[in-house]
């Protein structure tokens, strides 16, 4: 994205893999909830999240040792205009789908059109910024862009490539479960039972096993994905040896509950993998499309009432630090105190639209850790009064006498989030707010959040060290009313849109960092989410036969670090 790639054109393998890792072994991984689709590229249905990483590929692949650098995958080479107004890809001779058919320029052009018209909404933004795609040779194509956005040349290389022969003239968006999209990736789906398991087998004829980007990766022969009703059931399955590896997101549980016999015997081990990526945002998101969450003072009151220190101590032993902004734990995070320099210059033209704290500095409240949180409750009461809500006979009401009431929507399999909501509920009840915790199955939860049919719900958004075009889909104004977008909070802010524009048009890293830090300020001071804790270290417990390289990438365990670069050692 900026500067030059770390690796030379003749690199042998990625720096965080063991190029000569042995092949073999079968493992089982666990997911909570269920699935009713095996098509990761459409809005309809719930899909095992691992599929898009393991079964499909793009023209170029991302190195997790660099903030945002791509290397050839289905494409053997790339040419980019000096101003990045166009990009040309040359396909590798020999690139194939899992059925042995070759990947052609026609497949690539067809895929871009298919995803733009029938694919998940996350693909639509790029499509709108493409002027034309032209076949320029037997294995080459050129993509011209219609807008100034330096990231587009990279995004164009990251779309999954699908088979024209499979989908031409077909209803891609509503295909049945049994219609699995054909991919070029190392693994294929060989068996499944809806909602229960998916079996993936490494393709013995995988076309890309020896290209530099793939060397030493995808070493496991088989990966089975088993599905469980909730995290507690899955944990018991892991303890019983039914699952080969498990990520743990609770520091106290990691410290106190991983002392079962298999760990004591050494049959299973605990691995901690540090990273340098942003915290992202995890917490209870408020739907600002609807009253009363359209008032920032009420949102701030609900943040003040959330007794983080007490909840964190109760559920994690206080071991995990709080998320303090969307890009906290990274160099992209907003600086404390007033905005200065280039950040202030970017924000000042939007001063009239900015909420208090954006320019002056905004920080989340800190309680004394006691259960009562008197200071937070007092502040919340004052803010609610400013917003027109006062307690009458123990019930918080507005001037029309209507009670303040809302629902926290959660998935049935999210036991920890339900526990957080239960602890939060006691504070809200003290304020006279009528709150209901509603749980639903994973399919209904997905459908309702896609349609923004909630008052408050759990929000989890991972962010990278090189945020870009996807930010429009996360919190751009256009995405606020686009079903299926990640803008669950309904942000419609000229300042947010302006900071994303500045970020995408930045010519150097300094301007880019300033734009992201300014964006971080606007989002954080927007009071859209009540943040939970962050994970600065990946925690994975696994069978001792699973090994990973000593050299770790800056993204740590990454989105698919395991099982992408791990291997099986039966000795």
CORBEL-V276720 format. One line per field, one symbol per residue. ss: DSSP state (H for helix, E for strand, - for the rest). burial: b if it has 16 or more other ideal C-beta (glycine too) atoms within 10 Angstrom, else e. A space follows every 50 residues. Layout:
# CORBEL-V276720
ss->???
burial->???
This chain:
# CORBEL-V276720
ss->-------------------------EEEEEEE----E---------E--- HHHH-----EEE-------EEE--EEEEEE-----EEEEEE----E---- -E--HHHHHHHHHHHHHH--HHHHHHHH-EEEEEEEE--EEEEEE----- -HHHHHHH-----HHHH-------------------EEEEEEE---EEEE EE-------------------EEEEEEE--HHHHHHHHH-----EEE--- HHHHHH----HHHHH--EEEEEEE------EEEEEE---------HHHHH HHHHH--HHHHHHHHH-----E------------------HHHHHHHH-- HHH--------------------HHHHHHHHHHHHH---EEE--EEE--- --E-EEEEEEE---HHHHHHHHHHHHHHHH---EEEEEEE-HHHHHHHHH -----EEEEEE--------HHHHHH--HHHH------------HHHHHHH HHHHH---HHHHHHHHHHHHHHHHH---EEE-E---EEEEEEE--EE--- ----------HHHH--EE---
burial->bbeeeebeeeeebbebbbeebeeebebbbbbbbbbebbbbbbbbbbbbeb bbbbbbbbbbbbbbbbbebbbbbbbbebeeeeebbbbbbbbbeebbbbee eebbbebbbbbbebbbebbbbbbbbbeebbeebeeeeebbbbbebeeebb bbbbbbbebbbbbbebbeeeebeebeeebbbbbbbbbbbeebeeeebbbb bbbeebbbeebbbbbbbbbbbbbbbbbbebbeebbebbbeeebbbbebeb bbbbeeebeeebeeeeebbebebebebbbbbbbbbbbbbeebbebbbbbb bbbbbbbbbbbbeebbebebebbbbbbbbbebbbeeeebeebbeebbeeb eeebbebbbeebebbebeeeeebeebbebbbebbeebebeeeeebbbeee eeebebebbbbbbbbbbbebbeebeebbeebbbebeeebebbbebbbebe ebebbbbbbebebbbbbbbbbbbbbbbebbebebbbbbbbbbbebbbbbb ebbbebeeeebbbbbbbbbbbbbbbbbbbbbbbbbbebbbbbbebbbbbe ebbbbbbbebbbbbbbbbeee
